[in-house]
Amino acid sequence: MTIPKHTIDSGRKFFDGVALFWRGAAMLLRRPHLYLLGLIPAVIAFLILGVGLGVTLALLGRETAALTWFTADWAPWAQTTAQVVAGAALIGLVLLLSMWLFTALALAIGGPFFEQISNRIDDAAGVPPAATEPTLISGLIQGAKDSLRIGALAALGGIGLFLAEFVPVIGQTVVPLLAAVFGGWILVLELSGPPFARRTLDLRHRRMALRRHRQLALGLGTMTFVIFLIPLGAVLFMPVAVAAATLLAQRATELEAQPAQAKLTKSR
């Protein structure tokens, strides 16, 4: 059986995206001061969200009982099964939304820190600075608007995945994979804000650019999502994720320029 070429290319691009995460880690290993700079807002965001997440998990029994109120007349084994499924689905939804919220909050708190990481990596690659720099206030306002839009997308997708968790077999096999891919896409949308802002691309154009290089973006996003699932992974690897998102923006820009360059060369 011959594997179609486009399938092989898609798989290669996906793993190229995965490799971007570790390239970002290698770059920060050579720049430990930048890593420590990005660690500060990540720790603050984690401490803020840790309380809310702890309360949610502490009240998990009450929450699952409320969600499965309709099973009051069911057999004990069926009622327990429904509560276990509801609890797992709720944990998945909370993790998905908390990852987005952590990333958005960390970027909001440490915008200048993460912009410095992104700018240093772009400077090293010879990327020209933006023609016009937004003011601090306008940048914060635009960042908040973008985060709310991404958050609305995360909430809608998360609710859909939450409901899909109740589908037998599929909810316990396919849905977790879909959650990792979808969660990775949300993280990439959020993390790529600083480097694409340098390229004067707003959220709409950022999404268009990432869609044109979907496999590359999903590879990085899925890798980031999995790493963020590790206890304290989101805190320790947040600066790495920002560096990797900058490399993604560089790669996407290079790929965008190739057809235009090829067309110019052919015309000559």
Buried (B, 14 or more C-beta within 10 A) or exposed (E): EEEEEEEEEBEEBBBBBBBBBEBBBEBBEEBEEBBEBBBBBBBBBBEBBEEEBEEBEEEBEEBBBEBBEEBEEEEEEEBEBBBEBBBBBBBBBBBBBBBBBBBBBBBBBBBEBBBBBBBBBBEEEEBEEEEEEBEEEEBEEBBEEBBEBBBEBBBEBBEEBBEBBBEEEEBEEEBBEBBBBBBBBBBBBBBBBBBBBBBEBEBEEBBEBBEEBBBBBBBBBBBBBBBBEEEEBBBBBBBBBBBBBBBBBBBBBEBEEEEEEEEEEEEE
